[in-house]
C-alpha cells in the first residue's frame, strides 16, 4: 500500500524563468511542392517567435530530449528515376506473374489461400486486393469442405488467419480437432510441428471475446515455442530467430511494412522459396522506401518552415516519430497524400498536447481551448504569445488541408476532423484541471474523460479523410454513431499511453493518469494496476477484432485502419513511451525502414 500511496498527490514543480517577447513576422507554408501534389498557401497572420515563460506555481515543466534526426531527410540521396524503373519492372513482369498464380484454375482453394498468406507476409498483397477478395469470397462458401479433412496444423491455422484478416468470421472450432478427447487440451505431439506451432501462435492473436480456445492456443504455443527457439539441434537458426521475433511481437502487432521487411530476411534463406516472389517483395520494399523518403523530405521542409520546434521549445520535436504513426496506419504507396496529412495534423496535436500537459498553467489551457472552440484567428489577440502560435498553427494547418481536400470531394471529413480537434481540446482541459489541482479521480471517472483525451477519435477521422477510395458519407455516418470499435481503440491507446508515460507524468505532477487512478480506486500497487490494465487492453483488442469481423456496412479499408491503430499503439508504447524517448526502440525501427537499404 505504501507504493500505491506514493503517487497520488501532486509533485513540487520547478518554475520557468521570466522571458521577453520577441516579435518577428513570418510566413507559414503548411504544404510544400514535391512529387505529391499539394497546394501552397501563405499565412496571413504574424507569429511570435519565442514563448514568454511565466512563473506560475501551477505550471508543469518537462524537458524533452531533442530530435535525433534533424535535417537528415533533407539531404537523403533520392534518385527519382528509380521510381519509373521499379514501377515498369513490377507492372510488366511481377504483377502479371503473381496474378496468374492467383487466378490459375488448376490451383486449389487451399493452395491459393496459402499463397495469399505468403503475399501478406512479404508485403505485396495490396497489389491484388480485388483478386484476393474474390478468391476468399468464393472459398468461404465452401468453408466446411476446406476444413473437414484438413488435419495439418499449419494449413488450418493459415486458412483461419487469412479468412479472418479479410473479414470472414471462421469459427475457432476448427482447432478442436487438435485437442485431446479426454482432457480437452492441445495434444503434445503438435510440438514436433514447429511451423504449425508458429502459425497457431500467430492465429491465436485474432481471437474475439469468449473464444477461450484462442487463449488456450496462445498459452500452449508460447510455452513450447520458447523452448523450441533454444533447441539448436532441431530448430534451424533462421527459424529460431523467426520464433524469437514472433514471441517478442507477433505479426498481428507489427506494422505491415515492418513485418514485410522482417519476413523477407527470413524467407530468403528458406528452402523451397519462390525466387520470383522474393525479388518482387524486395522491389516493392525499395519502392515503398523511396516514397517514404520523398514524403519525409516534404514534411521536413514544412516542419522547418513552421519553426515550431524553436518558437515552442517545450514541445516534443518528433516529426519522424509522428510519420511512423502515419506509416503504421497505411504503408501502401498509393496513400502518400494520406501519410503527409496524417503526419501534419498529428504533430499539431502533439503541440496542443504538450502545451496543455507539459507547459501551460490551467488558466492558459482553459484560454487556449476556449479559443480553439471558436476557431477564429481574429479573436486570439488577447492570448499569450505561445498560445497564439499554437492556435494559429492548428487553424492554418487545417485550412490548408481543407483547400487540398475540397476539390477531392472530402470537405466533410475535414470539418468533422475540426470538430474532433475541439472535442480533444476539451478533454485536455479536463485533464489539465485535475492535474493542476492535484486531483486523482477514480479510474472509472478518469476513463470517461480518457476516452476522448486518447485522441484516437480525432486520429481516426483524419486518417479516414485521405482515403479517397472509400465513400465519405458512409464512413462519416458510421463514425457519428459512436462505434464500439472506435471506443475500444480509445481505451487501448489511453491505457497503453498511461502505462508507458507513468513515470514521467508522475515526476511532473500529472497525477490524473490511468495507472495512478486505478491504484487509488482499488488500493493496489503499481505492478498490480499495470497487470489489470493490461488485461483491459487485451479485452478491448478482442472487441476490435470482433467488430472487424461483424461490421458489414463500412468499407473494409476503413476497418483495416482501425486494426492498424492497435499496431501503432504497440509500436509506440510496448516498452515505455517510445514516442517521447528518441533513444528507444523506435530509433531502430526508423533506421530499418527509412535509412538502411534492402539488398536486392
N, C-alpha and C positions, 0 to 999 in steps of 0.2 A: 504493500500500500504506500510505502514511502516513495517508491519510484513513481507511482502514479500521481501522488500529490505534488511532486516537484514541478510539474509542468503547467499547472492550471492557471497561475497568476501571471500578470504582465511583468516583463523584464524592465530594468532601468536602461533607458536608451540613450545613446550619445546624441549630442546636438550638432547641428551644422553651424558653421561659421557664417556670419553675415557677408553677403556679397553685393556687388553692384550690378545694375542693369547695364548691358551693353547693347545698343540698338544697331542693327545692321539690316538694311533692306536686302532681300534676296529673292530669287525665283526658284520655285519648287516644281520640277517636272517629274511626274509620277510614272510616266511610261517613257521608255527610250526606244528609238527606232532600232530594229535589228531584223533578223530574218522573220521573226514573229511580227505580224502586222499589228502595231499598237499606235494609237494616236498620241500626239504631243500636245500638252496644254500648259499654259503659263498661269501660275497662281497670281491672283490679283492683290493679295494682302501681304503686308510686311510681316516678317517673322523676327522674333527676338533671338539673338544668338546665344545668350547664356541664361542659365537658371538663376533666379535670385534665391539664394539659400537663406531661409529664415531660421529663427532659433526658438522653436516651439517644443515644449517638453513632450508633446504627444506625437512628434514626428519620428517615424522609424528611420533607420538608416542601414542600408545593406550595400556593401561594396562587392559588386560582381566582377569576376575576372574579365579582362578584355578579350576580344575575339582572337582566336588563333590564326585566322585566315587572312585578315587584312585585305589587300588588293590582289591576292593570288589569282583569282579568276578573271581579273582584267588582263593579266599577262599570260594566261594559259594558252599555249600554241593551239590554234584551230585551223585546220585545212578544210574549208568548206567544200572543196571539190570532192572530198571523200564522201559527202552525202550522196551525190549523184551516183558515184561509182558503186557504193554499197547498195543503194536502193535498186539500181538497174540489175545488179547481180542477184539480189534477193527476189525481185519481181520476175526475172526471166528464167531463173534456174530453180531456186529452192522452194519458193511458194508453190509453183505448179507440181513439183515432185511430191511435196507433202500433201497437197490437196488430192492428188491421185491416190496416195496411200490411204487417205481417209475415206475416199469415196469408192475405192475398188470393190467391186461386187463379190469376188471370191473371199474377201476378208470377213470373218465372222464378227458378231457383235462384241464378244469378249476381247478379241484381238484389237478391235477399233477402240474400245474403252481403255485398254492398256496403252495404246498409242496416244490417246488423248492425255492420259496421266503423264506420259513421258513428255509430251509437248508442254504441259503445265509446268513440270519440274524444270524444263530447260528454258522457260520464259518466252516461248514462241507461240503459245496458244492463241494470243489475241489477234493473230492474223487470220484465224479460221473460226471465229466465233459462230458465224451462221452455219457452217458445216457441222461444227461440234454440237450445236443445239439441235439441229435436225437429226443427227445420229442418235443423240440421247433421248430425244422425244420419242423416236420410233422404238428404241430399245426399251424404254420404260414401259411401253405397252406389253412387252414380253418379259416382264421382270421375273415372274415365277420360274419360267423356263431357264433364265440366266443363272439363277442361284440354286435351283433344285438339285442339280447333280454336281455342283461345284464344291469340292472338298479341300481345295487348296486355300490355305490361309491368306497368302499374299494376294492372289487374284480376287478373293472375296473382299478383302479389305480395300483393294484398289477400286473395285466397282462401287463399293459403298461410298468411298471418299469422292470419287468423280461425280456420281449421281448427286450427292448432297452438295457438292461445290456448285453445281449448276441448278440448284433449287429443287431437285426431286427428292421427296421425302421417302427414302428407302428405310424400312423398319430395321432397327438394331437387332431384331430377332434373327437376322441372317447369321449372327455369330453364336447362336445357341448350339449349333452343331459341333462347335469346338469345345464344349463344356462336358464334363463327365455326367453320366446318368445318375450316379449315386450322390455325389457331393455338390453338383451344380457349379463346380469351379473349372476354370480353364485347365485343359489337360496339360500335364507337364511335358509330354513328348513334343509339344509345339515349340519348346525352347530350342530344339535342334534346327528349326526352320528360322534362321537368323533374319533373312529378308522378310519373311512373313511376320515376324515379331516387330520388326521396324515399321512395317506398313500398318499393322494393327495399332501400334502406339500412335502413329500419325492420325489414323482414322478416329481414334478414341477422343481426339480433341474436338470433334464435330458433334458432340453429344448435345442433347436438349434436356430440359428439366424432367426428372422422373425416370430417365434412362439409366438405371443403376448398372446395367451390364457394361455401359461405356466407362463408368468409374472403375468397375472391376477390371476391365481390359487395360485401363491406364495404369493401375497399381500393379497388375500382373506383368505387363511388358516392361515398365520402368525398373522393377526389381530385377528382372532377369537380364535386361539389356545392360545394366550397369556392370553385371558380371561378365557378360559376353564381350563387352568392349575391351576387357583386360586379358582375354584369353588369346594370346598371340598364336598359339598352336592351331586354333580352329577358326579364328577370325582374321582375314587379311587386313593389313594395316590401313588401307584406304577405307575399308568397311568399318573398322574400329573408329576412325576419325568421323565417319558419317554418323555412327551411333552416338558418339560423344556430342557432336554438334546438335543432333536431334534432342538429346536429353537436356542440353543447355537451353535450347529454344526450339520447340517443334516447328515444323513448317507452317502450320496454321498461324503462328505468331510472328512469322518473319515477313518483311516487306517482299513483294513479288520479285523485284529486281535483285534484292539481296539473296533470296532463296535461289534464284536462277544462277547467279554468279557462283554461289557455293556448289550447286549441283553440277554445273559444268566441270568444275575441278574434280568432282567425284566421278562423273560419268566418263571423262576422258581416259581413265585408267581401268574402266570396266571391260571385262572380256565380252565379246559379242556386241559391242557398242555399234551404233549406226553412225558411220563417219559423216554421212551427208547431214544428218540431224545435228550432230555435234558442231560441224562447221557453220551451219545455219544459226545455231544458238550463239556462237561466238560473234558472228557478223551482226546479229541482232543486238547483242550487248554493246558492241562497239558503236552501232548506230544510235542506240539509246544514250550512251555516254556522250556522244557528240551533241545530241540535242540538249542534254542537261548542262553541258559546259557552255553552250551558246546561251541558254536561258540564264545561267548564273552570271555571264558577262553582262547581260541586260540588267539583271537585278542589282549587281554590284555597282554599276554606273548610277542607277536610280538611287540606291541607298546612300551612296557618297554625295549625290547632289542634294538629297534631303538634309544631310549633315546632322541628322538627329542624334547620332552617337556622340557628337561634340556638344550640341546645344542642350541635350538632356543627358548628362554624363551618368545619371543614376540608373539608366535603363540597361537591360541586357543587350549587348551588341551581338545578336545571334541570327544574322541573316542566313548563314549556311545551315544552321540547325533548323531554322524555320522551313527552308527549302526541303530538307529531309522529310518534314511532315507532309509537304505537298507531294513529294515523291512517293511516300508511303500510300497516299490516297489514290493517286493514279500514276503509273510508271510508263504507260503506253506513249509512244512518240506523238500520237495524234492529239494528246492533251497538253501540248506545250503552253498554249494560252492559259489553260486552267492552272497549271503549276505556277505561272507567273502571277496570276490574280490571287491565288491562294496564298502564295508567299508574301505578297504585298499587304493583303488585309491581315494576315496572321502577325506579321511584325508590327503592324499598327496596334493590334490587340495586345501585344507584348508591351508596347509603350504605354497603353492605357493601364494595363495590369500593374506594371511596375510603378507608375505614378500613384496608383491607389494603394498598393501593398507596401512598396519599398521606399516611398519618399513622402507622399502627401500627408499632411495633417488631416483630421476628419473634416474640418471646415473647408479645406481646399478640395478634398474629394467630393464633398457634397456640392460645392460650386461647380466643379468640373462636370459632374454627372447631371446636374440641373441644366447646365448649358448644352450638354450633349442631347438632352431630351428635346430642346428647342431646335437643334440642328440649324442654327442661324449664325453665320460668321459676323453678322452685323451687330450681334448682341454680346460680344465677348470682350469689349474694350476694358471693362472693369476688372477682368480676371488678372491674376498674377501672370507674369510673362511666361513661365513654363507651362501654365495651363492653356494659355492662348496657343502656344506652339502645338500642344497635344491636340486640342480641338481642331485647329486649322489643318493639321496634317491628316487627321482621320477624315474630316469632311472633304478635303481636296482629293484625297485618295479615292474615296467613293464616287466623287463627281467625275473623276477621270475614268473610272471603271464604268460608270453609267454611260458616259459618252462612247465607250468602246462597245458596250453590250447592247445599247438601244438599237443600232442598225441590225443586230443579230437576232432581234426579237426576244431579248432576255431582260427587259426592263423590270418586270415584276420581281424577278429574283433579286435584282439589285435593291429594290425598295424593301423587300422582306429582309434582306441582309441588314439594311439600315435599322429596321425595327428590332432585329435581334441584337444589334450592337447596343441599342438603347437599353434593351432588357438586360443584357450582360452588364452594362454600366450600373444599373440599379442594384444588381446582385453584388457587384464590387463595393458599392456604397454601404450596403448592409454589413458585409464582412468587415469593412473598414471601421464602421461604427462599433461593432463588437470588439475589434482588436484594440482600438484606442481607449475604450472603456475598460479593457481587461476582462471582458465578459466571456465566459465559456458556456455556450448554450449546451443543451442536451444534444446527443447525437442525432436524434430524430428532428429536433428543431433546426440543427445545423444543415441537415440534408435537404430540408425544404428550400433553403437558400442555395445550398451547394449544387443542386441540380442545375440551376441557372449559372452559377459562378464558374462551373466547369468550362463554360464557353463552347461546349460541344454542339448545342443547338445552333449557335451562330456559325460555327465552323462548318456544320453540315449544310447550312443554307448557302454559304458562299462556295462550298465545294460543288453543290448541285448547279450553281449559276452557270458555270462554264461547260456543262455537259449538254452541248447543243444537239446531241443525238438522242436526247430524251425529252419527251413532251413537258414543257414548263408548267402548264396548267395542272396536269395530272400530278406532277411532283409536288407542287405547292399545296394542292388540296390535301394530299396525304400529310404533308408537313404540318399544315394547320390543324390537323386532327389530334395533335399531341401524341404521336405514335409511341407505343410501348417500346419499340426498338430504339428510338432516339433517347427515351428516358433511361433505358438500361445502359446505353453508351455514356450518358451523362454521369451515371453512378460509377461506372468503371473508371472513367477519366478522373472524376473528382477524387475518388478514394485512392487510386494509384498515385496521383499527384500529391495527395496529402501524406501518403507513406514516404514517397521519395523526398519530399521537401520538409519533412517533420523537424529535423534538427535545426535547419537554417531558420525556419519560421519561428521556432521556439526562442532561438537566440535573439531575434529582432522583435519579439513580443507579439507575434501573430498567434495568439492563443486560440483563436477560432479555427482550429484545424481538426479534420475528421478524426484523426488518431487521438488527439487530446480530448475531444468531446466524448469519444467512446470510453476512454479511460475514466473520465469523470462520471458519466452516467452509470457505468457498470462497476466502477470501483476496482479496476483491474490494472495490471502493469502494461507498459508499452508493448511488450512481447505478446501478451495475450490479446491485446487490442488489435495488433497487426495481423495476428493469425486469424482472428474472427473477421476482420475486414477483408482479408484475402478470400475468405470463403464467400463473403457477399459478392466480391468481384467475380469469382468463379460462377456463382449462380446467375449473375447478370450476363456473363458471356454465353451461358446456355440459353438464356432468354433471347439474346440477339440471334443465335443460330435457329432457335425455334421460329422466330418471326421471319427470318430469311427463308425458311422452308415453307411457310404458310401464307405469306403475303403474295397475292397474285395480281393485284390491281395497280402495282407500281413497277416501272421498268426495272428489269434485273440489274442493269448497270448502276442504278441508284442504290440498290440494296448492297451491291458489291462494295460501294464506297463506305457503307456503314460497317461492313466486315473489316475493311481496311483500316477503319478508325481504331479498332482493337489492336491492330498491328502497330499503328502509330504510337498508341499508349505504351505498348510493350517496349518499343524502341527507346522511347524517352525515359521510362521510369522502371525498367526492370531492375536496375541496380542504382538506387538513389535517384537524384534529379539529374539525369543525363543531359537535359536541355540547358540547365543553368550552368553546369560544370563543363567547361570546354575541354577539360583533360580526361573526361570519362570515355566510356565505350563508343560514344557517338563519333569521337575523333577517328577511331579505327574504321568505323563504318563509312564515314565520309571519304577517307583515304582509299578504301577498297572500291567504292562505287564511282568516285568522281576524279580520282587522281591516278591510281595505278591502272595501267593498261592491261588488257587481257590478251595474251599472246595468241595469235592465230596459227 
